[in-house]
Amino acid sequence: MPKLAERLKRVQVAASVRMTIKARELRAAGKDVITLTTGEPNFDSPPHAIEAAHQAALRGETKYPPQDGTKALKEAIQRKFKRDSGLDFALDEIAVSNGGKQCIYNAIMATVDPGDEVVIPTPSWIAYALMTNLVGGEPVFVQCPQNNGFKPRAEDIDAAITPKTKWLMLNNPNNPTGACCTEDELKAIAAVMRKHPHVWVLSDDMYEHLVFDGFQHTTLAQVAPDLKDRILTVTGVSKTYAMTGWRIGFAGGPKDLIKAMVNMQGQATAGVSSVGQAAALAALDGPQDGVQVQIDAYQRRRDFAVELLNACPGISCHKPEGAFYVYPNIAGCLGKTTAGGRKLNSDEDVCLALLEEKYVATVHGAAYGLSPYLRISTAVADDALLEGCKRIRAFCDALH
């Protein structure tokens, strides 16, 4: 039988996907599963975005679109970057992709050669490391401890950079912790990056609007305009507008890098859904009141989830500044035995026991590079999140 490519040995299915699949299988078997694994808003896409897609289809906008995005959408993205971050991009400094994930993939494909290093503050979205591995690069992890709010320290980033470093990944707000870097913290990172002119910086701002308690989001190119020719700023409509399935992400960055990314996209998928681009344009330029509704819901859920989890024996939960995750420390559960007789030696053991004994699906912290934690998504209905937290409490109460 013909063999598959060797590169497949360097990547794996993401843990969040694996746990979601396990939860789906249990639900299909009739179990009442609470799924707290998925980073996907539980809101509907804006009606005006849906209508814009419909009207675009009726107008016949159903042909192959430009590989880098329609002019109309790129102009809306120009306005968005200026409005939200004070960033000015020419149209040839903007590219539209099939979700923010493809923007990142295109960038890595266009720049990382075998042996190149990518500095990744952890905990982190696992895709950064998997994509780096896929192209033969080397992920270099920088630990972001809870005592620093899960945020990267400038001196730790400085220590991780070598002559082989190609990228620094910054995810702000962060998946899985919800941590948000302040303007001053970003300025300290910028000061480090000025010492290393051979390194690109990817600023993944996908959760930029989902911040709480009056926190003001800033992005690296905004606080360090002198570094703009080395910064790729990535975001999209998935989280802010509950449009995950439309698959519209976009990036602003140096012209030559954007051109190379569009070339990579041309080899893989070419242009992005034309009606999806029409919907994204309407979301960016249309009424924004639905965004605040989501922010209010996520803040409310964060608050009661943190309170309930902190009441669980063996769990300590940090209160994040943004996104729709909480990342509780479960060190106090390890070494104990569940009501079902399972010995808990790792956060993965806790994760699996919670699913199989209490039918609550979470993701273990080791999947994101920092143990012993769980990632719990608050992008679910209030009653489901409340029930999930109650089951976690019952699970912890029964440990011995």
GIMO-V981767 format. One record per backbone hydrogen bond with DSSP energy under -1.0 kcal/mol. CO is the residue of the C=O (numbers start at 1). NH is the residue of the N-H. If there is no record, write none. Layout:
# GIMO-V981767
co->CO nh->NH
co->CO nh->NH
This chain:
# GIMO-V981767
co->5 nh->8
co->6 nh->9
co->7 nh->10
co->8 nh->11
co->14 nh->18
co->15 nh->19
co->16 nh->20
co->17 nh->21
co->18 nh->22
co->19 nh->23
co->20 nh->24
co->21 nh->25
co->22 nh->26
co->23 nh->27
co->24 nh->28
co->25 nh->29
co->26 nh->31
co->27 nh->30
co->31 nh->33
co->34 nh->361
co->36 nh->377
co->38 nh->40
co->46 nh->50
co->47 nh->51
co->48 nh->52
co->49 nh->53
co->50 nh->54
co->51 nh->55
co->52 nh->56
co->53 nh->57
co->54 nh->58
co->55 nh->59
co->56 nh->61
co->57 nh->60
co->60 nh->62
co->66 nh->69
co->68 nh->96
co->70 nh->74
co->71 nh->75
co->72 nh->76
co->73 nh->77
co->74 nh->78
co->75 nh->79
co->76 nh->80
co->77 nh->81
co->78 nh->82
co->79 nh->83
co->80 nh->84
co->81 nh->85
co->81 nh->87
co->82 nh->86
co->90 nh->93
co->91 nh->94
co->93 nh->253
co->95 nh->251
co->97 nh->99
co->97 nh->249
co->99 nh->103
co->100 nh->104
co->101 nh->105
co->102 nh->106
co->103 nh->107
co->104 nh->108
co->105 nh->109
co->106 nh->110
co->108 nh->112
co->113 nh->116
co->116 nh->138
co->117 nh->166
co->117 nh->167
co->118 nh->140
co->119 nh->169
co->120 nh->142
co->122 nh->144
co->125 nh->128
co->126 nh->130
co->127 nh->131
co->128 nh->132
co->129 nh->133
co->130 nh->134
co->131 nh->135
co->132 nh->137
co->133 nh->136
co->136 nh->115
co->138 nh->118
co->140 nh->120
co->142 nh->122
co->145 nh->148
co->145 nh->150
co->146 nh->149
co->148 nh->151
co->153 nh->157
co->154 nh->158
co->155 nh->159
co->156 nh->160
co->157 nh->161
co->162 nh->165
co->164 nh->117
co->166 nh->200
co->167 nh->119
co->168 nh->202
co->170 nh->204
co->174 nh->178
co->178 nh->322
co->179 nh->174
co->182 nh->186
co->183 nh->187
co->184 nh->188
co->185 nh->189
co->186 nh->190
co->187 nh->191
co->188 nh->192
co->189 nh->193
co->190 nh->194
co->192 nh->195
co->193 nh->196
co->196 nh->199
co->200 nh->168
co->201 nh->232
co->202 nh->170
co->203 nh->234
co->204 nh->172
co->205 nh->208
co->207 nh->210
co->209 nh->211
co->210 nh->323
co->212 nh->215
co->219 nh->222
co->219 nh->223
co->220 nh->224
co->224 nh->227
co->225 nh->228
co->227 nh->230
co->228 nh->231
co->230 nh->201
co->232 nh->203
co->233 nh->252
co->234 nh->205
co->235 nh->250
co->237 nh->241
co->238 nh->243
co->243 nh->246
co->244 nh->247
co->248 nh->237
co->249 nh->97
co->250 nh->235
co->251 nh->95
co->252 nh->233
co->254 nh->258
co->255 nh->259
co->256 nh->260
co->257 nh->261
co->258 nh->262
co->259 nh->263
co->260 nh->264
co->261 nh->265
co->262 nh->266
co->263 nh->267
co->265 nh->269
co->265 nh->270
co->273 nh->277
co->274 nh->278
co->275 nh->279
co->276 nh->280
co->277 nh->281
co->278 nh->282
co->279 nh->283
co->280 nh->284
co->281 nh->285
co->282 nh->286
co->288 nh->291
co->289 nh->293
co->290 nh->294
co->291 nh->295
co->292 nh->296
co->293 nh->297
co->294 nh->298
co->295 nh->299
co->296 nh->300
co->297 nh->301
co->298 nh->302
co->299 nh->303
co->300 nh->304
co->301 nh->305
co->302 nh->306
co->303 nh->307
co->304 nh->308
co->305 nh->309
co->306 nh->310
co->309 nh->312
co->312 nh->315
co->314 nh->332
co->316 nh->329
co->321 nh->212
co->324 nh->378
co->326 nh->376
co->328 nh->374
co->329 nh->316
co->330 nh->333
co->331 nh->334
co->333 nh->336
co->336 nh->344
co->337 nh->400
co->338 nh->341
co->342 nh->338
co->344 nh->335
co->346 nh->350
co->347 nh->351
co->348 nh->352
co->349 nh->353
co->350 nh->354
co->351 nh->355
co->352 nh->356
co->353 nh->357
co->354 nh->358
co->354 nh->360
co->359 nh->34
co->361 nh->36
co->363 nh->375
co->364 nh->367
co->365 nh->368
co->365 nh->370
co->368 nh->124
co->372 nh->330
co->373 nh->365
co->375 nh->363
co->376 nh->326
co->378 nh->380
co->381 nh->385
co->382 nh->386
co->383 nh->387
co->384 nh->388
co->385 nh->389
co->386 nh->390
co->387 nh->391
co->388 nh->392
co->389 nh->393
co->390 nh->394
co->391 nh->395
co->392 nh->396
co->393 nh->397
co->394 nh->398
co->396 nh->399
